[in-house]
Amino acid sequence: MHIIDLRSDTVTQPTPAMRRAMAEAEVGDDVFGEDPTVRRLEELCAGRLCKEAGLYVPTGTMGNLVSLLAQCGRGDEVIVGDQAHLYYYEQGGMSALGGMHPRIVRNRPDGTLDLAEIADAVRDPNNVHYPRSRLIAVENTHNRCGGSPLSVDYMHRVGKLAREHGLLLHVDGARLFNASVALDVRPSELVADADSVSVCLSKGLGAPVGAVVCGSKAFITEARRARKVVGGGMRQAGVIAAAGIVAIEQNVERLAEDHANARSLAAGLAALPGLQVEDVPARTDILFFRVTRPNLTAAQLVTRLAESGVRMFAFGPDRIRAVLNYHVTADDVETVLTATRTALQ
Ligand SMILES: *Cc1c(COP(=O)(O)O)cnc(C)c1O
């Protein structure tokens, strides 16, 4: 059976170009700063984001964690969305490992945080009862909010607000390149106000592992220290970083194909009775839809689809997520729509 896997953009297999680059990578001990391939990847990412320096980490989760560990201390407060990956899916690492206190602001359906609500959440530094507000974290694109990209204008406004309150800005840019492609802006424009950014190489960009954190040289020095304490100091990591270089150099523009396929899938699903597709300001590779038919749960529909070789994730009792990726073609989208129509009958 031909399997069409829409569970995540993390299911992507490395491309032949990646496997070649990995086989041929020049390597050294990266904890000694001697792996030329890792350095090249870090410089490449920092360059794309117009930041001074980069740091290669094994995962996006570690990218977020070391960014926070480098910039916040025990009892410092991190203002973060209630739907943010950083809050929702990272075991509360900022608290468990870093002694930070999350201050939750509700995410709007488009993934943004209301600026007035952020301002309200900032603590009076002179009141001895309060933790100290230290950092605002936003996510772009926003995974749980339908892969919604946050605009350059919004990113500037949240950056300005952070500066006005003497706070730092962290961007969880696991899918920042999807945002830049969907909005047709340079990724650096989206993070111009950010003190730290984490981007994933292993989502739609297709690398087997890895993420890169970017920011100032001083920040990266601290983040490098934090990476070591959480066990992220890797040795001949150029073997995997090589695939990351290919991901950045060859796989960014083609994200537009995933977005186009997501748009046709969204339109096709929206036309099926019993389903409701969630809207976003601009479609990226992720889409969420709801099962509105009585007596059919998201889990049941997902099981039926799996029987015909189409894999998706149930994200709640009536909510399903589908994520496009480069293994899924426009023809596959048609197959998925046919399978869904059948599964609904
Ligand atoms: C996937 C993801 C991460 C974490 O990346 P891992 O490499 O899976 O640890 C962080 N933030 C967002 C928004 C993500 O989608």
The ligand as an SDF file (V2000), in Angstrom:
LIG
                    3D

 15 15  0  0  0  0  0  0  0  0999 V2000
    8.9890   20.7930   16.4910 C   0  0  0  0  0  0  0  0  0  0  0  0
    8.9540   22.0730   17.2240 C   0  0  0  0  0  0  0  0  0  0  0  0
    9.8870   22.3730   18.2210 C   0  0  0  0  0  0  0  0  0  0  0  0
   10.8590   21.3460   18.7670 C   0  0  0  0  0  0  0  0  0  0  0  0
   11.6410   20.7300   17.8750 O   0  0  0  0  0  0  0  0  0  0  0  0
   12.2130   19.2500   18.1720 P   0  0  0  0  0  0  0  0  0  0  0  0
   13.3410   19.1900   17.2070 O   0  0  0  0  0  0  0  0  0  0  0  0
   11.0970   18.3040   17.8840 O   0  0  0  0  0  0  0  0  0  0  0  0
   12.6630   19.2200   19.5870 O   0  0  0  0  0  0  0  0  0  0  0  0
    9.8520   23.6080   18.7970 C   0  0  0  0  0  0  0  0  0  0  0  0
    8.9300   24.5200   18.4350 N   0  0  0  0  0  0  0  0  0  0  0  0
    8.0130   24.2720   17.4920 C   0  0  0  0  0  0  0  0  0  0  0  0
    7.0520   25.3370   17.1170 C   0  0  0  0  0  0  0  0  0  0  0  0
    7.9830   23.0340   16.8570 C   0  0  0  0  0  0  0  0  0  0  0  0
    7.0450   22.7850   15.9480 O   0  0  0  0  0  0  0  0  0  0  0  0
  1  2  1  0
  2  3  1  0
  2 14  2  0
  3  4  1  0
  3 10  2  0
  4  5  1  0
  5  6  1  0
  6  7  2  0
  6  8  1  0
  6  9  1  0
 10 11  1  0
 11 12  2  0
 12 13  1  0
 12 14  1  0
 14 15  1  0
M  END
$$$$
